[in-house]
């Protein structure tokens, strides 16, 4: 996934990185219980939707669509050094 911000800065994140980083309650519980998969090699992004002006929700090819990914969190997952303004 490639995101381009209004000022022209952009980041690129692979689907597996996004899926592995999901912070929803289901994934958090799976991590606590030790049953969260270590990797998602063949995962793809099915679709995404905007959550107000602060985040996106991503639906993945494994059927998971619970995570909300704020812009600053997405930037943090990348190697980019972008300052996100509210």
PyMOL commands that place a pseudoatom at each C-alpha (Angstrom):
pseudoatom trace, name=CA, resn=UNK, resi=1, chain=A, elem=C, hetatm=0, pos=[0.000, 0.000, 0.000]
pseudoatom trace, name=CA, resn=UNK, resi=2, chain=A, elem=C, hetatm=0, pos=[1.290, 3.424, -0.881]
pseudoatom trace, name=CA, resn=UNK, resi=3, chain=A, elem=C, hetatm=0, pos=[0.076, 6.536, 0.919]
pseudoatom trace, name=CA, resn=UNK, resi=4, chain=A, elem=C, hetatm=0, pos=[0.799, 10.008, -0.372]
pseudoatom trace, name=CA, resn=UNK, resi=5, chain=A, elem=C, hetatm=0, pos=[0.216, 12.902, 1.992]
pseudoatom trace, name=CA, resn=UNK, resi=6, chain=A, elem=C, hetatm=0, pos=[-0.903, 16.411, 1.001]
pseudoatom trace, name=CA, resn=UNK, resi=7, chain=A, elem=C, hetatm=0, pos=[2.630, 17.795, 1.273]
pseudoatom trace, name=CA, resn=UNK, resi=8, chain=A, elem=C, hetatm=0, pos=[3.915, 15.168, -1.191]
pseudoatom trace, name=CA, resn=UNK, resi=9, chain=A, elem=C, hetatm=0, pos=[5.568, 12.870, 1.352]
pseudoatom trace, name=CA, resn=UNK, resi=10, chain=A, elem=C, hetatm=0, pos=[4.729, 9.241, 0.812]
pseudoatom trace, name=CA, resn=UNK, resi=11, chain=A, elem=C, hetatm=0, pos=[5.168, 5.875, 2.483]
pseudoatom trace, name=CA, resn=UNK, resi=12, chain=A, elem=C, hetatm=0, pos=[4.849, 2.324, 1.236]
pseudoatom trace, name=CA, resn=UNK, resi=13, chain=A, elem=C, hetatm=0, pos=[3.837, -0.586, 3.453]
pseudoatom trace, name=CA, resn=UNK, resi=14, chain=A, elem=C, hetatm=0, pos=[3.491, -4.238, 2.549]
pseudoatom trace, name=CA, resn=UNK, resi=15, chain=A, elem=C, hetatm=0, pos=[0.253, -6.047, 3.361]
pseudoatom trace, name=CA, resn=UNK, resi=16, chain=A, elem=C, hetatm=0, pos=[1.976, -8.568, 5.620]
pseudoatom trace, name=CA, resn=UNK, resi=17, chain=A, elem=C, hetatm=0, pos=[3.552, -5.772, 7.683]
pseudoatom trace, name=CA, resn=UNK, resi=18, chain=A, elem=C, hetatm=0, pos=[0.152, -4.139, 8.144]
pseudoatom trace, name=CA, resn=UNK, resi=19, chain=A, elem=C, hetatm=0, pos=[-1.565, -7.407, 9.093]
pseudoatom trace, name=CA, resn=UNK, resi=20, chain=A, elem=C, hetatm=0, pos=[1.186, -8.316, 11.573]
pseudoatom trace, name=CA, resn=UNK, resi=21, chain=A, elem=C, hetatm=0, pos=[0.845, -4.883, 13.217]
pseudoatom trace, name=CA, resn=UNK, resi=22, chain=A, elem=C, hetatm=0, pos=[-2.928, -4.998, 13.763]
pseudoatom trace, name=CA, resn=UNK, resi=23, chain=A, elem=C, hetatm=0, pos=[-3.826, -3.693, 17.230]
pseudoatom trace, name=CA, resn=UNK, resi=24, chain=A, elem=C, hetatm=0, pos=[-7.508, -4.676, 17.318]
pseudoatom trace, name=CA, resn=UNK, resi=25, chain=A, elem=C, hetatm=0, pos=[-8.856, -6.473, 20.397]
pseudoatom trace, name=CA, resn=UNK, resi=26, chain=A, elem=C, hetatm=0, pos=[-8.968, -9.826, 18.585]
pseudoatom trace, name=CA, resn=UNK, resi=27, chain=A, elem=C, hetatm=0, pos=[-5.300, -9.648, 17.525]
pseudoatom trace, name=CA, resn=UNK, resi=28, chain=A, elem=C, hetatm=0, pos=[-4.187, -8.280, 20.892]
pseudoatom trace, name=CA, resn=UNK, resi=29, chain=A, elem=C, hetatm=0, pos=[-5.914, -11.201, 22.656]
pseudoatom trace, name=CA, resn=UNK, resi=30, chain=A, elem=C, hetatm=0, pos=[-4.348, -13.674, 20.214]
pseudoatom trace, name=CA, resn=UNK, resi=31, chain=A, elem=C, hetatm=0, pos=[-0.899, -12.241, 21.039]
pseudoatom trace, name=CA, resn=UNK, resi=32, chain=A, elem=C, hetatm=0, pos=[-1.550, -12.555, 24.784]
pseudoatom trace, name=CA, resn=UNK, resi=33, chain=A, elem=C, hetatm=0, pos=[-2.723, -16.148, 24.313]
pseudoatom trace, name=CA, resn=UNK, resi=34, chain=A, elem=C, hetatm=0, pos=[0.305, -16.961, 22.161]
pseudoatom trace, name=CA, resn=UNK, resi=35, chain=A, elem=C, hetatm=0, pos=[-1.763, -17.945, 19.130]
pseudoatom trace, name=CA, resn=UNK, resi=36, chain=A, elem=C, hetatm=0, pos=[-1.142, -14.950, 16.860]
pseudoatom trace, name=CA, resn=UNK, resi=37, chain=A, elem=C, hetatm=0, pos=[0.607, -16.074, 13.655]
pseudoatom trace, name=CA, resn=UNK, resi=38, chain=A, elem=C, hetatm=0, pos=[4.228, -14.959, 13.372]
pseudoatom trace, name=CA, resn=UNK, resi=39, chain=A, elem=C, hetatm=0, pos=[3.856, -14.055, 9.714]
pseudoatom trace, name=CA, resn=UNK, resi=40, chain=A, elem=C, hetatm=0, pos=[1.311, -13.557, 6.971]
pseudoatom trace, name=CA, resn=UNK, resi=41, chain=A, elem=C, hetatm=0, pos=[3.249, -14.430, 3.824]
pseudoatom trace, name=CA, resn=UNK, resi=42, chain=A, elem=C, hetatm=0, pos=[0.446, -14.581, 1.251]
pseudoatom trace, name=CA, resn=UNK, resi=43, chain=A, elem=C, hetatm=0, pos=[-1.830, -11.893, 2.674]
pseudoatom trace, name=CA, resn=UNK, resi=44, chain=A, elem=C, hetatm=0, pos=[-3.294, -9.220, 0.423]
pseudoatom trace, name=CA, resn=UNK, resi=45, chain=A, elem=C, hetatm=0, pos=[-5.251, -6.049, 1.026]
pseudoatom trace, name=CA, resn=UNK, resi=46, chain=A, elem=C, hetatm=0, pos=[-8.835, -6.513, -0.132]
pseudoatom trace, name=CA, resn=UNK, resi=47, chain=A, elem=C, hetatm=0, pos=[-10.123, -3.016, 0.506]
pseudoatom trace, name=CA, resn=UNK, resi=48, chain=A, elem=C, hetatm=0, pos=[-9.849, -0.107, 2.874]
pseudoatom trace, name=CA, resn=UNK, resi=49, chain=A, elem=C, hetatm=0, pos=[-12.179, 2.557, 4.162]
pseudoatom trace, name=CA, resn=UNK, resi=50, chain=A, elem=C, hetatm=0, pos=[-11.572, 5.900, 5.790]
pseudoatom trace, name=CA, resn=UNK, resi=51, chain=A, elem=C, hetatm=0, pos=[-12.322, 6.278, 9.489]
pseudoatom trace, name=CA, resn=UNK, resi=52, chain=A, elem=C, hetatm=0, pos=[-13.056, 9.967, 9.774]
pseudoatom trace, name=CA, resn=UNK, resi=53, chain=A, elem=C, hetatm=0, pos=[-9.979, 12.009, 8.965]
pseudoatom trace, name=CA, resn=UNK, resi=54, chain=A, elem=C, hetatm=0, pos=[-7.624, 10.216, 11.316]
pseudoatom trace, name=CA, resn=UNK, resi=55, chain=A, elem=C, hetatm=0, pos=[-7.306, 6.604, 10.165]
pseudoatom trace, name=CA, resn=UNK, resi=56, chain=A, elem=C, hetatm=0, pos=[-8.209, 3.802, 7.773]
pseudoatom trace, name=CA, resn=UNK, resi=57, chain=A, elem=C, hetatm=0, pos=[-9.692, 0.367, 8.262]
pseudoatom trace, name=CA, resn=UNK, resi=58, chain=A, elem=C, hetatm=0, pos=[-8.101, -2.369, 6.155]
pseudoatom trace, name=CA, resn=UNK, resi=59, chain=A, elem=C, hetatm=0, pos=[-9.777, -5.598, 5.062]
pseudoatom trace, name=CA, resn=UNK, resi=60, chain=A, elem=C, hetatm=0, pos=[-7.333, -8.423, 4.337]
pseudoatom trace, name=CA, resn=UNK, resi=61, chain=A, elem=C, hetatm=0, pos=[-7.602, -11.526, 2.179]
pseudoatom trace, name=CA, resn=UNK, resi=62, chain=A, elem=C, hetatm=0, pos=[-7.785, -13.758, 5.279]
pseudoatom trace, name=CA, resn=UNK, resi=63, chain=A, elem=C, hetatm=0, pos=[-11.121, -12.147, 6.181]
pseudoatom trace, name=CA, resn=UNK, resi=64, chain=A, elem=C, hetatm=0, pos=[-9.727, -9.949, 8.944]
pseudoatom trace, name=CA, resn=UNK, resi=65, chain=A, elem=C, hetatm=0, pos=[-11.125, -6.398, 8.862]
pseudoatom trace, name=CA, resn=UNK, resi=66, chain=A, elem=C, hetatm=0, pos=[-11.170, -5.232, 12.477]
pseudoatom trace, name=CA, resn=UNK, resi=67, chain=A, elem=C, hetatm=0, pos=[-8.079, -3.058, 12.758]
pseudoatom trace, name=CA, resn=UNK, resi=68, chain=A, elem=C, hetatm=0, pos=[-8.057, 0.724, 12.676]
pseudoatom trace, name=CA, resn=UNK, resi=69, chain=A, elem=C, hetatm=0, pos=[-4.776, 2.208, 11.493]
pseudoatom trace, name=CA, resn=UNK, resi=70, chain=A, elem=C, hetatm=0, pos=[-4.284, 5.899, 12.424]
pseudoatom trace, name=CA, resn=UNK, resi=71, chain=A, elem=C, hetatm=0, pos=[-2.087, 7.899, 10.054]
pseudoatom trace, name=CA, resn=UNK, resi=72, chain=A, elem=C, hetatm=0, pos=[0.646, 8.395, 12.670]
pseudoatom trace, name=CA, resn=UNK, resi=73, chain=A, elem=C, hetatm=0, pos=[0.682, 4.635, 13.379]
pseudoatom trace, name=CA, resn=UNK, resi=74, chain=A, elem=C, hetatm=0, pos=[1.101, 3.916, 9.652]
pseudoatom trace, name=CA, resn=UNK, resi=75, chain=A, elem=C, hetatm=0, pos=[3.988, 6.362, 9.431]
pseudoatom trace, name=CA, resn=UNK, resi=76, chain=A, elem=C, hetatm=0, pos=[5.524, 4.681, 12.476]
pseudoatom trace, name=CA, resn=UNK, resi=77, chain=A, elem=C, hetatm=0, pos=[5.379, 1.321, 10.686]
pseudoatom trace, name=CA, resn=UNK, resi=78, chain=A, elem=C, hetatm=0, pos=[7.398, 2.760, 7.822]
pseudoatom trace, name=CA, resn=UNK, resi=79, chain=A, elem=C, hetatm=0, pos=[10.957, 3.989, 7.779]
pseudoatom trace, name=CA, resn=UNK, resi=80, chain=A, elem=C, hetatm=0, pos=[9.787, 7.461, 6.754]
pseudoatom trace, name=CA, resn=UNK, resi=81, chain=A, elem=C, hetatm=0, pos=[10.398, 10.492, 8.894]
pseudoatom trace, name=CA, resn=UNK, resi=82, chain=A, elem=C, hetatm=0, pos=[7.161, 12.362, 8.310]
pseudoatom trace, name=CA, resn=UNK, resi=83, chain=A, elem=C, hetatm=0, pos=[5.576, 14.822, 10.724]
pseudoatom trace, name=CA, resn=UNK, resi=84, chain=A, elem=C, hetatm=0, pos=[1.814, 14.173, 10.849]
pseudoatom trace, name=CA, resn=UNK, resi=85, chain=A, elem=C, hetatm=0, pos=[-0.215, 17.270, 11.623]
pseudoatom trace, name=CA, resn=UNK, resi=86, chain=A, elem=C, hetatm=0, pos=[-3.676, 16.883, 13.211]
for i in range(1, 86): cmd.bond("trace and resi %d" % i, "trace and resi %d" % (i + 1))
show_as sticks, trace
zoom trace
